[in-house]
């Protein structure tokens, strides 16, 4: 049901978008603008609630729960695990916006500043906001819920499973099918949209490097090549394909990062990293809750609200993939690995590339910011022109971009494979081939028809209803964790235990331990 319905809906929508692209644009673009204007405050509230909930779980008694049970062991080494979750979650976006976003905020500041230095500081501060704790908290919530309900509660590894505490056994029927169909369609369109936009960056890099023509035909051929590599990777499986490719990504990206750090303004970057991090933490509550209320401007619609909606819309895909590779880790270890470490690595990347670009703009030669904002796909390569060994660095940059796109494609295909195989973590090879190829065909068709922008608006618009879902999910996950750990309410007045069930192994002697006493209600958690 999920497989055939999802495939039919996707193919049908692509056909409609090819022939009625202008009509779809007229529908989805105003819809996205309306959502951004009227629901921006709700997105801001949602991502902050999620972040606070994740931080609470990290330091709570639930942190010791092991995903998969007490005897479960991690399937992958820590390095492999981090490489896969980082490649799927954020890698390609950082390549695209690591240079471009600070330049945009420097050219068009979110708030008035008292000079170029303050403008540069604010540019880095708001870039940190968009790529920092909030997006990783959204991913962590969905990933943790999927991993917990699948590995610890015996539910299928599928989006429907996170609704088990709310829907119960209904997730195995029509409601569950509907949830998985929507997740499949949203995931494929999200990955296909990113593939379509990202291949423009690859084309721009190759044009800059070897003069390859920038045209839709060339970009379609590039999509075919990237999809072919991704198909081979996803057919080989998680360990032999995606894991090795993700590790290659990290090593190449690290080499590029280290070279730019050493050959660039090293002292400026080192000082900037500490200062950027300090400003982010110092002003966190202020910038994380800013809604342009008193400025009466709309800067956030194109940036902050756009990002919150995009991260939320992508969370089923990224969350599913992270859950798949995280069995055997404790919740505390999981949240540290998905929230804290990727955030610091992200901040390091943005500082090395963003501050290098700002240094050139401020102290070497003006004009880089203007050139970058006029040609975003070329932004990283425009920066590398100011470094020695530019041709070698540019080749490495193109290879890193391609490799991250391949991992985004193959991890997206694997997620769709798992969902449409009923939660089977090792779906049939023929099905893997189908989704990997369809993903490339959808991206190519929309690229040729000019439907990528309309589809991107449609994907982001799904962030609003899914934001509501994520708020329900926080309650659902807390309820599931309570039941699993046996934290229940005991009435001190009646002596009755208000518990749904306790799981006591044969031969064990049950013990009662009071954890918290509510004197007003005369109840206690035990």
Phi, psi and omega in degrees: 000310182293316183299304187290322180294316180297314181299318180295315180297317181295311181296318179297317180294321180296317178300315179297317183292329179292317185268338183232043184300317183296321180295316179297320178299320179293338179271308189282323182296312175296327178298316180295319179297320179295318179296315181298318184288316189263341183240013179301319180299325182289319176299316179299315178298316184298311184293330177288321176298316180298316180298315179298321179294318180294318178297321177299313180297323183299323185253011181266181179292344180285346184298338182274352179293133180262129180291113184108356180105166186299331184266359183290144178238147180303138180281333184231155175295163182299319180295314180297318179300311180296319181301318182290315183290326179288320180297318180287323189279324191207345190314305187291327179297322179294324177295325184282318188248358181302324176265318190292317187293313175303325178293320178298313182291334175287320180288318182233084187297143177294329179224152176299142181231160185268035179143171184291328179296315179294323177299317179296318178298316179295324179300315179290324182298314182283333172294319176300319180302314186288335185245010187264232188294324186298307180298321181291330176293320178297314177299317183297322181298308182294317181296316181295317179299315179297314181296317183294309183291334178276305187281330183257334183250358174079015178275159178295151179282080184208159184300328181300332186295332182289349179262007184302314180298338181266314184263343181065221183289353177296341179294344180272001181243219186297320180298316179296319177299317181298316180299314182291326177296314179298319179295320179296312181297314181296319181295312182296317179293323178296314180292319180296321178296314179296322178296319180294315179290320184292327181292339174293326176292319177299315180297319179296320179295317179292325176295318180291329186274310186235005177080017179296132184303138174267107181205158178302325181295314178299319181293324176295319177297322177295319176301318180299318180293314180296319179295323179297315178296317180296323180296316178299317181296314184288330177290323179293339176103177186294313186283315185278336184250288188296318182299311182295320180293322179295319177296320176299318176307308185297318181294317179293317179297321178297318178299317178295317180298313182296319181296314180297322179296315183285315184280342181270199179285078190304311182295320178299317180293315181298314177297319182296323181300313180294318181291318178298315180296318179297316179295321179299312181290320183295320184257015189304308183300324182291307185285333182285342181244006180291133182232015181060027185301312187265345177279334182056045179242178183231024180301319184296332181303322182272350183234278188299309181295321176303313180296314181300316179295321182292314179298319180294317180296328181275347188299327176298318180293305183293320180299319179297316182293316179298319178299319183299327186259009189247010179300140176096357180258147176289159180299322179294314178297318180300311184290325175296319181288330184264335184254301190286307186294312178299326179297316179295319178295319177299314180298322179296315180298312182297322180293314182299313184275316181293316180289329174299317179294318179294323178299315179298316181295321186278321193238348185249296185204122178289154176121340180295318181300316180295317180296320181293313182292339177275341182213078185300316180303337183265001191304312182296322182287329175294323176294316184295342177298337183269010182243157174292161180057042183305315180300318180295315179297320181294320176298315178298320178299317178297317180296321179295316179300313181298315183295322178291326177293322178297316181291326174297319181292313184287327177290323175297318178297319181295320179299313179296320177303313183296315181297313185280357174256020176073025180090008178290116183291349179230074187291164181299148183298319181300323179290322177299317179299315183301309185289323179296318180290317180299322179302313178294320179295319179297314180300316181295315181298317181289328178294316180291326184272352182077022184265006184295318183295316179297320180292321177300318177298320179295318180297315182293325179298333177290348178296330182294305178297327181285338173297320175297319179299319181294326176294320175295324182296323178300317177295316182298316181292317178299319179297315179296320179294321178300314181295322183291322182272352178077022175279111185228172183257133181241126180275121180284340180282314185262343183076013182261141179266116181273071185242144175281317177192157170234140176256107182242124181290149180301133178092350179277150174259114182297141176234152181246130178229120179283124182261325182205135182245120177263103186291329181292315183268354183053048175229163178215146172277132184235000000 
